[in-house]
Amino acid sequence: MNSDDPDWWRGAAIYQVYPRSFADGNGDGMGDLAGVRSRLPYLAALGVDAVWFTPWYPSPMADGGYDVADYRGVDPRFGDLAEAEGLIEDALAVGIRTIIDVVPNHISDQHEWFRSALAAGPGSPERDRFWFRDGRGPGGEQAPNGWVSEFGGPAWSRVTGPDGEPEQWYLHLFAPGQPDLNWHHPDVVTEHEEVLRFWFDRGAGGIRIDSAALLAKDPSLPDVTEPTAPGQHPYVDREELQEIYRAWRKVAESYGPDRVLIGELWLPDAERFARYLRPGVLHSAFNFDFMTAPWTAADLRPSISNTLELHDGVGAPATWVLSNHDVTRPVTRYGRTETGFAFERKRFGVPTDPALGRRRARAAALLAMALPGAYYLYQGEELGLPEADIPRDRIDDPMHARSGGVDPGRDGCRVPLPWSGAEPPYGFSPAGVETWLPQPPDWAALTVAAQEADPGSMLALYRAALALRARRPELGASGPDAAFAWTELGPDVIAFRRGARFVSVTNFGDAPVDLAAGDLAGWTALLASAPTEGGLLPADTTVWLTVH
């Protein structure tokens, strides 16, 4: 990556770190920033351009750190502010930018604002920063409306007054420990713009915006009726968001053209999604349509076409994501009968074929890395880690409890990384230390050390692909040398050119594909996700070619 390129983010490879589970620097069984600093050579060797950190702020961890008690600090479990500043500086020294996670929809119930609101009582200015309301029905016993939490159950909790009597209700679209902020209040607006400046001042290259479509609410707090007109949902994708993010864009641009804003936007309406990527709003947003699509050419090809068309229309780069800290890992997901992903279908005991899932995950990685735009990978994806089965008494994720124990939650993709050795904790922590989430006993072959010794490993594939992606001008961001064009090789194949000579081919069918077919006569293989023989591409395999 060119460290002076203001458009670095358009074609970057960005690595997501979940700090609790990346590397343990102090030996307490939990990952921390010192651990990340010690592993920067690993990230540099992998070939990533930036690292996005999920929240490292002080937090009660009611939702994995997304319940923020102080936006300007670092949780003591992870280190301190000086450690974060040193990490940002050390990463830049090896060519890696840092992307900070900002959580603007809600804060922790331990944040000083919320504690002050509780103490001040009904009708106070302190409560105006949140959504406190009297209840409905006799004695206010019913929630103010019927909104449902993203984690299941009601989106309202009732507080108790100093006299021990039930009092007002407050809104939380997520866990009860995450009260929603009132973005109509000037204190909320000013505070978050100052938080952006705080982290940009410390060298952050970008901000990832959590739950970016949920901040603004209809002040009347009406019940949800479906369908709603675009922009008229009581709390999703409201028009007021555009002005909020235009103000944030001005803050980012005041630090230079290389600082970026990246939105987490789960929106099914492509046109509404694109509005956030217009000039002057956000720089980019996660492409969840591609990530959640089933493993078929019939599903993924239109997803790719629609994504590229949408982003081209607003001059923004596409993003390609296979996993993150919220979804089932690809190796497990692609080995199932239903290969797509939907939160509402997460259940215990869904069977999977690990070998098939691993083969497809390797093919998916090369497919995604060859597409125009930025590529995001979640820690452990490059190791081919499967979803781990967490004993029920060790599950930490609130989604599990809020579902009544039906949903296994997201901890299965948040297990500490295996670095070396034959048994837990696999070099994540010192021998004999129990990690905060248990590691499976059969991960010895998946450690970084084991895969570095295996040229056919998932890690070797990722390193080779990222190196090629960085070297070849056709890959990454769109440009004069990187034009995208489909190549037709049948209904079960996704094939496309980048520029004049690079071709990516993925076979989703059962039968091998003849690579000499169509307009591909005369080629040399650059990299393949599985062995190819005699010019035939096997099932569930991607190959990168250079044509003569």
DRENDOGU-433738 format. One line per 8 residues: number of its first residue (from 1); their letters; for each residue x, y, z of C-alpha. Coordinates in nm, 2 decimals, always signed. Layout:
BEGIN
NUM = a = X/Y/Z | ...
END
This chain:
BEGIN
1 = mnsddpdw = +0.00/+0.00/+0.00 | +0.11/+0.35/-0.08 | +0.11/+0.53/+0.26 | +0.06/+0.86/+0.08 | -0.24/+0.76/-0.13 | -0.55/+0.94/-0.01 | -0.77/+0.68/-0.19 | -0.60/+0.38/-0.01
9 = wrgaaiyq = -0.94/+0.27/+0.13 | -1.09/+0.21/-0.22 | -0.90/-0.11/-0.27 | -0.76/-0.19/+0.07 | -0.74/-0.53/+0.24 | -0.87/-0.46/+0.59 | -0.84/-0.70/+0.88 | -1.09/-0.71/+1.17
17 = vyprsfad = -0.94/-0.76/+1.52 | -1.17/-0.86/+1.80 | -0.93/-0.75/+2.08 | -1.05/-1.01/+2.35 | -0.96/-1.29/+2.12 | -0.66/-1.19/+1.90 | -0.35/-1.22/+2.13 | -0.30/-1.22/+2.51
25 = gngdgmgd = -0.01/-0.99/+2.60 | -0.03/-1.01/+2.98 | -0.11/-1.38/+3.03 | -0.46/-1.34/+3.19 | -0.65/-1.55/+2.92 | -0.80/-1.24/+2.75 | -0.66/-1.06/+2.44 | -0.53/-0.71/+2.48
33 = lagvrsrl = -0.36/-0.43/+2.29 | -0.01/-0.54/+2.40 | -0.09/-0.87/+2.24 | -0.18/-0.70/+1.91 | +0.13/-0.49/+1.92 | +0.34/-0.81/+1.96 | +0.17/-0.97/+1.65 | +0.20/-0.67/+1.42
41 = pylaalgv = +0.47/-0.86/+1.22 | +0.21/-1.13/+1.16 | -0.04/-0.88/+1.02 | +0.23/-0.72/+0.81 | +0.34/-1.06/+0.67 | -0.03/-1.14/+0.59 | -0.04/-0.83/+0.37 | -0.32/-0.62/+0.51
49 = davwftpw = -0.34/-0.24/+0.47 | -0.55/-0.15/+0.77 | -0.69/-0.31/+1.09 | -1.03/-0.24/+1.22 | -1.06/-0.29/+1.60 | -1.40/-0.37/+1.76 | -1.45/-0.15/+2.07 | -1.16/-0.13/+2.32
57 = ypspmadg = -1.32/+0.13/+2.54 | -1.40/+0.09/+2.91 | -1.71/-0.12/+2.92 | -1.91/-0.36/+3.15 | -1.91/-0.60/+2.85 | -2.28/-0.64/+2.85 | -2.24/-0.68/+2.47 | -1.88/-0.75/+2.40
65 = gydvadyr = -1.77/-0.39/+2.44 | -2.04/-0.23/+2.23 | -2.18/-0.09/+2.56 | -1.93/+0.20/+2.59 | -1.88/+0.37/+2.93 | -1.61/+0.61/+2.80 | -1.54/+0.69/+2.43 | -1.20/+0.84/+2.52
73 = gvdprfgd = -1.05/+0.56/+2.71 | -0.93/+0.20/+2.69 | -1.07/-0.08/+2.91 | -0.81/-0.19/+3.17 | -0.85/-0.54/+3.04 | -0.70/-0.43/+2.71 | -0.45/-0.18/+2.84 | -0.46/+0.20/+2.85
81 = laeaegli = -0.48/+0.50/+2.63 | -0.10/+0.51/+2.60 | -0.10/+0.15/+2.47 | -0.36/+0.24/+2.21 | -0.16/+0.54/+2.09 | +0.15/+0.32/+2.07 | -0.04/+0.06/+1.88 | -0.16/+0.31/+1.62
89 = edalavgi = +0.19/+0.45/+1.58 | +0.36/+0.10/+1.56 | +0.10/-0.01/+1.30 | +0.16/+0.29/+1.09 | +0.54/+0.22/+1.10 | +0.47/-0.11/+0.92 | +0.23/+0.04/+0.67 | -0.10/-0.05/+0.85
97 = rtiidvvp = -0.37/+0.21/+0.93 | -0.60/+0.18/+1.23 | -0.98/+0.20/+1.20 | -1.16/+0.28/+1.53 | -1.51/+0.14/+1.61 | -1.75/+0.42/+1.72 | -2.09/+0.32/+1.87 | -2.32/+0.62/+1.83
105 = nhisdqhe = -2.67/+0.46/+1.87 | -2.63/+0.38/+2.24 | -2.39/+0.39/+2.54 | -2.34/+0.17/+2.85 | -2.58/+0.21/+3.14 | -2.25/+0.28/+3.34 | -2.17/+0.58/+3.13 | -2.17/+0.90/+3.34
113 = wfrsalaa = -2.45/+1.05/+3.13 | -2.69/+0.76/+3.20 | -2.60/+0.74/+3.57 | -2.67/+1.12/+3.59 | -3.00/+1.07/+3.41 | -3.11/+0.80/+3.66 | -3.01/+1.02/+3.96 | -3.18/+1.33/+3.82
121 = gpgsperd = -3.52/+1.18/+3.78 | -3.82/+1.22/+3.54 | -3.84/+1.55/+3.35 | -3.48/+1.64/+3.40 | -3.25/+1.78/+3.13 | -3.02/+1.48/+3.19 | -3.29/+1.24/+3.08 | -3.34/+1.44/+2.76
129 = rfwfrdgr = -3.02/+1.28/+2.62 | -3.20/+0.94/+2.61 | -3.55/+0.81/+2.54 | -3.71/+0.80/+2.88 | -4.09/+0.78/+2.87 | -4.38/+0.70/+3.11 | -4.54/+0.36/+3.06 | -4.88/+0.29/+2.92
137 = gpggeqap = -5.17/+0.14/+3.11 | -5.26/+0.15/+3.48 | -4.97/+0.27/+3.68 | -4.75/+0.28/+3.37 | -4.70/-0.09/+3.38 | -4.67/-0.14/+3.00 | -4.38/-0.04/+2.78 | -4.43/+0.29/+2.59
145 = ngwvsefg = -4.46/+0.10/+2.27 | -4.42/-0.24/+2.12 | -4.07/-0.21/+1.97 | -3.86/-0.53/+1.99 | -3.49/-0.54/+2.07 | -3.24/-0.65/+1.81 | -3.14/-0.92/+2.06 | -3.50/-1.04/+2.11
153 = gpawsrvt = -3.75/-0.94/+2.38 | -3.88/-0.59/+2.45 | -3.68/-0.28/+2.36 | -3.77/-0.11/+2.69 | -3.67/-0.15/+3.05 | -3.82/+0.01/+3.35 | -3.61/+0.19/+3.62 | -3.68/+0.20/+3.99
161 = gpdgepeq = -3.69/+0.53/+4.17 | -3.50/+0.62/+4.50 | -3.81/+0.51/+4.69 | -3.80/+0.16/+4.54 | -4.11/+0.22/+4.33 | -4.12/+0.15/+3.95 | -4.07/+0.47/+3.76 | -4.01/+0.56/+3.39
169 = wylhlfap = -3.90/+0.33/+3.10 | -3.59/+0.38/+2.88 | -3.54/+0.26/+2.52 | -3.26/+0.01/+2.43 | -3.27/-0.13/+2.08 | -3.01/-0.38/+2.20 | -2.94/-0.51/+2.55 | -3.08/-0.34/+2.86
177 = gqpdlnwh = -2.73/-0.23/+2.94 | -2.72/-0.03/+2.62 | -2.96/+0.27/+2.65 | -3.03/+0.45/+2.32 | -2.91/+0.81/+2.28 | -3.15/+1.09/+2.16 | -2.98/+1.23/+1.85 | -3.22/+1.52/+1.85
185 = hpdvvteh = -3.02/+1.65/+2.15 | -2.73/+1.89/+2.08 | -2.51/+1.73/+2.35 | -2.52/+1.40/+2.17 | -2.44/+1.55/+1.83 | -2.15/+1.76/+1.98 | -2.01/+1.48/+2.19 | -1.97/+1.24/+1.90
193 = eevlrfwf = -1.81/+1.49/+1.67 | -1.56/+1.55/+1.95 | -1.50/+1.18/+1.98 | -1.41/+1.16/+1.61 | -1.16/+1.44/+1.66 | -1.02/+1.27/+1.97 | -0.92/+0.95/+1.77 | -0.82/+1.13/+1.45
201 = drgaggir = -0.59/+1.34/+1.66 | -0.43/+1.01/+1.77 | -0.36/+0.90/+1.42 | -0.67/+0.69/+1.34 | -0.70/+0.64/+0.97 | -1.08/+0.58/+0.98 | -1.39/+0.53/+1.18 | -1.63/+0.23/+1.16
209 = idsaalla = -1.98/+0.33/+1.25 | -2.17/+0.07/+1.44 | -2.55/+0.02/+1.37 | -2.53/+0.33/+1.15 | -2.89/+0.32/+1.03 | -3.05/+0.32/+1.37 | -2.95/+0.65/+1.54 | -3.24/+0.87/+1.45
217 = kdpslpdv = -3.59/+0.81/+1.59 | -3.93/+0.95/+1.53 | -3.98/+1.16/+1.85 | -4.34/+1.04/+1.88 | -4.21/+0.69/+1.92 | -4.50/+0.53/+1.73 | -4.54/+0.15/+1.70 | -4.39/-0.01/+1.39
225 = teptapgq = -4.63/-0.07/+1.11 | -4.53/-0.25/+0.80 | -4.47/-0.16/+0.53 | -4.33/+0.19/+0.58 | -4.24/+0.45/+0.32 | -3.87/+0.50/+0.25 | -3.72/+0.70/+0.53 | -4.03/+0.69/+0.74
233 = hpyvdree = -3.96/+0.39/+0.97 | -3.97/+0.50/+1.33 | -3.61/+0.42/+1.39 | -3.44/+0.26/+1.08 | -3.29/+0.47/+0.80 | -3.45/+0.80/+0.88 | -3.38/+1.11/+0.67 | -3.21/+1.29/+0.97
241 = lqeiyraw = -2.92/+1.05/+0.94 | -2.79/+1.21/+0.62 | -2.73/+1.54/+0.79 | -2.56/+1.37/+1.09 | -2.31/+1.19/+0.86 | -2.25/+1.50/+0.64 | -2.13/+1.67/+0.95 | -1.91/+1.37/+1.04
249 = rkvaesyg = -1.77/+1.38/+0.68 | -1.66/+1.74/+0.73 | -1.48/+1.64/+1.05 | -1.30/+1.36/+0.88 | -1.20/+1.58/+0.58 | -1.06/+1.84/+0.81 | -0.79/+1.59/+0.89 | -0.71/+1.52/+0.53
257 = pdrvlige = -0.84/+1.33/+0.23 | -0.71/+0.99/+0.36 | -0.94/+0.97/+0.67 | -1.25/+0.76/+0.61 | -1.59/+0.68/+0.75 | -1.73/+0.33/+0.71 | -2.09/+0.24/+0.79 | -2.24/-0.07/+0.92
265 = lwlpdaer = -2.57/-0.06/+0.73 | -2.80/-0.36/+0.72 | -3.05/-0.22/+0.47 | -3.24/-0.44/+0.21 | -3.33/-0.15/-0.01 | -3.03/-0.09/-0.24 | -3.13/+0.26/-0.34 | -3.16/+0.36/+0.03
273 = farylrpg = -2.82/+0.20/+0.10 | -2.66/+0.40/-0.18 | -2.78/+0.73/-0.04 | -2.53/+0.69/+0.24 | -2.24/+0.66/-0.01 | -2.31/+0.98/-0.21 | -2.03/+1.24/-0.21 | -2.02/+1.42/+0.12
281 = vlhsafnf = -2.18/+1.15/+0.33 | -1.99/+0.82/+0.41 | -1.69/+0.69/+0.22 | -1.80/+0.33/+0.22 | -2.02/+0.07/+0.39 | -2.02/-0.30/+0.45 | -2.18/-0.52/+0.17 | -2.39/-0.76/+0.37
289 = dfmtapwt = -2.58/-0.89/+0.07 | -2.28/-1.06/-0.06 | -2.18/-1.20/+0.28 | -2.52/-1.35/+0.35 | -2.59/-1.50/+0.01 | -2.60/-1.87/-0.04 | -2.31/-2.05/-0.21 | -2.46/-2.06/-0.56
297 = aadlrpsi = -2.37/-1.88/-0.88 | -2.74/-1.80/-0.92 | -2.73/-1.60/-0.59 | -2.39/-1.45/-0.59 | -2.37/-1.33/-0.95 | -2.67/-1.09/-0.92 | -2.54/-0.98/-0.58 | -2.20/-0.89/-0.74
305 = sntlelhd = -2.37/-0.72/-1.04 | -2.61/-0.52/-0.82 | -2.34/-0.42/-0.58 | -2.11/-0.29/-0.85 | -2.39/-0.10/-1.03 | -2.50/+0.06/-0.70 | -2.16/+0.17/-0.60 | -2.06/+0.29/-0.95
313 = gvgapatw = -2.37/+0.51/-0.95 | -2.25/+0.71/-0.65 | -1.87/+0.69/-0.71 | -1.81/+0.48/-0.40 | -1.60/+0.16/-0.38 | -1.77/-0.17/-0.32 | -1.67/-0.38/-0.01 | -1.65/-0.76/+0.00
321 = vlsnhdvt = -1.70/-0.94/+0.33 | -1.72/-1.31/+0.41 | -1.74/-1.29/+0.78 | -1.72/-1.08/+1.10 | -1.77/-1.11/+1.47 | -2.15/-1.14/+1.44 | -2.19/-1.42/+1.18 | -2.12/-1.80/+1.15
329 = rpvtrygr = -1.77/-1.86/+1.01 | -1.75/-1.94/+0.64 | -1.59/-2.29/+0.69 | -1.90/-2.39/+0.89 | -2.16/-2.20/+0.70 | -2.05/-2.32/+0.35 | -2.06/-2.68/+0.47 | -2.42/-2.67/+0.56
337 = tetgfafe = -2.73/-2.75/+0.35 | -2.84/-2.39/+0.38 | -2.52/-2.19/+0.30 | -2.67/-1.84/+0.34 | -2.68/-1.66/+0.67 | -2.97/-1.51/+0.86 | -2.97/-1.42/+1.23 | -3.32/-1.55/+1.28
345 = rkrfgvpt = -3.21/-1.91/+1.17 | -2.92/-1.95/+1.41 | -2.97/-2.27/+1.61 | -2.78/-2.53/+1.80 | -2.68/-2.86/+1.63 | -2.70/-2.76/+1.26 | -2.49/-3.03/+1.08 | -2.20/-2.92/+0.86
353 = dpalgrrr = -1.95/-3.09/+0.63 | -1.61/-2.94/+0.74 | -1.42/-3.06/+0.43 | -1.68/-2.92/+0.19 | -1.70/-2.60/+0.39 | -1.33/-2.55/+0.39 | -1.31/-2.61/+0.01 | -1.58/-2.35/-0.05
361 = araaalla = -1.44/-2.10/+0.20 | -1.10/-2.12/+0.01 | -1.28/-2.06/-0.32 | -1.49/-1.78/-0.18 | -1.18/-1.60/-0.05 | -1.02/-1.59/-0.40 | -1.35/-1.48/-0.56 | -1.40/-1.19/-0.31
369 = malpgayy = -1.04/-1.08/-0.34 | -1.06/-1.05/-0.71 | -1.36/-0.82/-0.72 | -1.33/-0.44/-0.76 | -1.32/-0.26/-0.42 | -1.20/-0.32/-0.07 | -1.18/-0.66/+0.10 | -1.24/-0.72/+0.47
377 = lyqgeelg = -1.13/-1.03/+0.65 | -1.22/-1.12/+1.01 | -0.95/-1.26/+1.23 | -0.92/-1.64/+1.20 | -1.07/-1.64/+0.85 | -0.72/-1.67/+0.71 | -0.67/-1.98/+0.93 | -0.99/-2.15/+0.81
385 = lpeadipr = -1.12/-2.16/+1.17 | -1.46/-2.32/+1.19 | -1.74/-2.20/+1.42 | -1.67/-2.34/+1.77 | -1.93/-2.51/+1.99 | -1.93/-2.32/+2.32 | -2.06/-2.51/+2.63 | -2.39/-2.34/+2.73
393 = driddpmh = -2.25/-2.24/+3.07 | -1.97/-2.05/+2.91 | -2.17/-1.86/+2.65 | -2.12/-1.48/+2.71 | -2.32/-1.33/+2.42 | -2.65/-1.17/+2.53 | -2.83/-1.29/+2.22 | -2.83/-1.64/+2.38
401 = arsggvdp = -3.00/-1.53/+2.69 | -3.24/-1.29/+2.52 | -3.36/-1.58/+2.29 | -3.45/-1.79/+2.58 | -3.15/-2.02/+2.52 | -3.26/-2.11/+2.16 | -3.00/-1.90/+1.98 | -2.63/-2.01/+2.04
409 = grdgcrvp = -2.53/-1.64/+2.00 | -2.21/-1.52/+1.84 | -1.94/-1.65/+2.07 | -1.86/-1.94/+1.83 | -1.68/-1.71/+1.60 | -1.51/-1.51/+1.88 | -1.30/-1.79/+2.03 | -0.93/-1.69/+2.09
417 = lpwsgaep = -0.70/-1.75/+1.80 | -0.46/-2.05/+1.80 | -0.11/-1.94/+1.75 | +0.11/-2.25/+1.82 | +0.12/-2.58/+2.01 | -0.08/-2.90/+2.03 | -0.34/-2.81/+2.29 | -0.52/-2.51/+2.44
425 = pygfspag = -0.44/-2.23/+2.48 | -0.24/-2.28/+2.16 | +0.01/-2.00/+2.24 | -0.27/-1.74/+2.28 | -0.19/-1.73/+2.65 | +0.08/-1.90/+2.86 | +0.05/-2.27/+2.90 | -0.21/-2.37/+3.16
433 = vetwlpqp = -0.40/-2.04/+3.14 | -0.77/-2.08/+3.07 | -0.89/-1.84/+2.79 | -1.20/-1.63/+2.84 | -1.38/-1.85/+2.59 | -1.28/-2.22/+2.56 | -1.08/-2.32/+2.25 | -1.17/-2.66/+2.08
441 = pdwaaltv = -0.92/-2.94/+2.16 | -0.88/-3.03/+1.79 | -0.73/-2.70/+1.66 | -0.36/-2.80/+1.67 | -0.35/-2.83/+1.29 | -0.51/-2.48/+1.25 | -0.25/-2.29/+1.45 | -0.05/-2.02/+1.28
449 = aaqeadpg = +0.27/-2.22/+1.34 | +0.13/-2.54/+1.19 | +0.00/-2.35/+0.88 | +0.31/-2.16/+0.82 | +0.48/-2.50/+0.78 | +0.22/-2.62/+0.53 | +0.23/-2.46/+0.18 | -0.12/-2.59/+0.11
457 = smlalyra = -0.27/-2.43/+0.42 | -0.55/-2.17/+0.43 | -0.29/-1.92/+0.57 | -0.06/-1.99/+0.28 | -0.35/-1.93/+0.03 | -0.44/-1.60/+0.20 | -0.08/-1.47/+0.21 | -0.03/-1.56/-0.16
465 = alalrarr = -0.36/-1.41/-0.27 | -0.31/-1.08/-0.07 | +0.04/-1.05/-0.21 | -0.08/-1.10/-0.57 | -0.37/-0.86/-0.50 | -0.12/-0.59/-0.39 | +0.12/-0.64/-0.68 | -0.12/-0.66/-0.97
473 = pelgasgp = -0.27/-0.32/-1.09 | -0.59/-0.50/-1.21 | -0.70/-0.60/-0.86 | -0.84/-0.39/-0.57 | -0.99/-0.06/-0.66 | -1.14/+0.01/-1.00 | -0.92/+0.21/-1.23 | -0.80/+0.24/-1.59
481 = daafawte = -0.62/-0.09/-1.56 | -0.88/-0.27/-1.36 | -1.20/-0.27/-1.56 | -1.45/-0.54/-1.48 | -1.62/-0.76/-1.74 | -1.81/-1.08/-1.72 | -1.69/-1.39/-1.90 | -1.95/-1.66/-1.98
489 = lgpdviaf = -1.86/-2.02/-1.89 | -2.21/-2.16/-1.80 | -2.48/-2.11/-1.54 | -2.28/-2.27/-1.26 | -1.97/-2.06/-1.31 | -1.88/-1.70/-1.20 | -1.60/-1.58/-1.43 | -1.49/-1.22/-1.49
497 = rrgarfvs = -1.19/-1.02/-1.63 | -1.01/-0.75/-1.45 | -0.83/-0.54/-1.70 | -0.69/-0.69/-2.02 | -0.53/-1.01/-1.89 | -0.65/-1.11/-1.54 | -0.94/-1.36/-1.51 | -1.10/-1.51/-1.21
505 = vtnfgdap = -1.31/-1.83/-1.25 | -1.52/-2.00/-0.98 | -1.70/-2.33/-1.03 | -2.01/-2.38/-0.82 | -2.13/-2.68/-1.01 | -2.06/-3.06/-0.96 | -1.88/-3.11/-1.29 | -1.53/-2.98/-1.38
513 = vdlaagdl = -1.52/-2.67/-1.60 | -1.30/-2.66/-1.91 | -1.08/-2.36/-1.88 | -1.01/-2.36/-2.25 | -1.37/-2.29/-2.32 | -1.51/-1.95/-2.42 | -1.25/-1.68/-2.47 | -1.00/-1.82/-2.23
521 = agwtalla = -0.78/-2.01/-2.48 | -0.41/-1.95/-2.38 | -0.37/-1.88/-2.01 | -0.14/-1.94/-1.72 | -0.27/-2.01/-1.37 | -0.15/-1.76/-1.10 | -0.32/-1.92/-0.80 | -0.60/-2.17/-0.73
529 = sapteggl = -0.80/-2.25/-0.42 | -0.76/-2.63/-0.50 | -0.55/-2.83/-0.74 | -0.64/-2.82/-1.10 | -0.55/-3.08/-1.36 | -0.55/-3.09/-1.74 | -0.71/-2.75/-1.77 | -1.02/-2.86/-1.58
537 = lpadttvw = -1.15/-2.66/-1.28 | -1.30/-2.89/-1.01 | -1.62/-2.82/-0.82 | -1.61/-2.55/-0.55 | -1.28/-2.41/-0.67 | -1.16/-2.07/-0.78 | -0.86/-2.01/-1.01 | -0.69/-1.68/-1.10
545 = ltvh = -0.55/-1.68/-1.46 | -0.35/-1.45/-1.67 | -0.44/-1.48/-2.03 | -0.20/-1.45/-2.32
END
